[in-house]
Amino acid sequence: MQFSKNLIAEELATFEHKFAQSVKSQTPLLDRIMKYIIKRKGKQLRPMFVFLSAKLHGPVNESTYRAAAMVELLHTATLVHDDVVDESLERRGFLSVNALWKNKIAVLVGDYLFSKGLLVATEAGDFNHLNILSEAVKQMSEGELLQMEKARKLNLKEDIYFEIIRNKTASLLSSACAVGAWSTSKDEKLTERMKLFGEKTGIAFQIKDDLFDYGNEDIGKPTGNDLKEKKLTLPLIYTLNNVHHTERKKIIYIIKNENKDQDKIKFVLQKVIEAGGINYASSKMIQYRDEALAILTEYPESDIRKGLEELVLYTTDRKY
């Protein structure tokens, strides 16, 4: 995605400075934690979508920078809280905030990041940004809780799975594209179009994550981590809904009661492959990817459009 990054290199450099300023605190402990978080930032995929969606409709302005900051603040807050919920001690190869400073501080750090995101919008009067992103946070919470509820019974249907990932994963990427478009167009129709584009890209992104559990070029072999954590992913859902009921019962029993047994997990992984779960999930991922790309064809050809197309292809072609 180097081409995409080059198109917005100047904006990303300015954004990094503005973002670092936006999370500063007068509380020494909090300021130290913020510096730690900034140092271990990820690929900045969501700010990239904000800037490219904005540039597709006009020149980047201060409202665009605030939109990108809000998206990154809210995204980082959810990651900090997720690590507490999942009891995860690592994030992107670094120790998580809760591993270093314990859960109570991590929860408060997440709350601080959320509040900073809200203040970025309210202090500048970006109420449409606030509306779009508040809806995303609501959806993410609903998606996470729905997934927890359904994971207990392991009886997930495909439509519920898509509802979960549309809310839990795709909503923030969808909102990033929407606030970017709004910041330069102030056009509701164009904003809705980009919101749909981001949603379809986000769904493709999540299905790709599902497929990683069954092995990729870098890992070289399946990991089965999602199965061990009783996560219902698309390849597994397809398998459970398409195998004989006796095999279905056996797979469910293993996931519920024997998910620490590596041989049993290998058995389930093999059943998913044999049932066509991998191929089915791959085809759905390509479908959503192509639907996202089709939305971009409504815009004239340009480097910015090509940059967004590259980002969409990255979500399905990435190796990790």
Secondary structure, DSSP 8 states (H G I E B T S, - for coil): -HHHHHHTHHHHHHHHHHHHHHT--SSHHHHHHHHHHHHT----HHHHHHHHHHHTTS---HHHHHHHHHHHHHHHHHHHHHHHHTT--EETTEE-HHHHHHHHHHHHHHHHHHHHHHHHHHHHT-HHHHHHHHHHHHHHHHHHHHHHHHHTTT---HHHHHHHHIIIIIHHHHHHHHHHHHHHH--HHHHHHHHHHHHHHHHHHHHHHHHHTT--TTT-S---HHHHTT---HHHHHHHTTS-HHHHHHHHHHHHH-TT-HHHHHHHHHHHHHTTHHHHHHHHHHHHHHHHHHHHTTS---HHHHHHHHHHHHHHH---
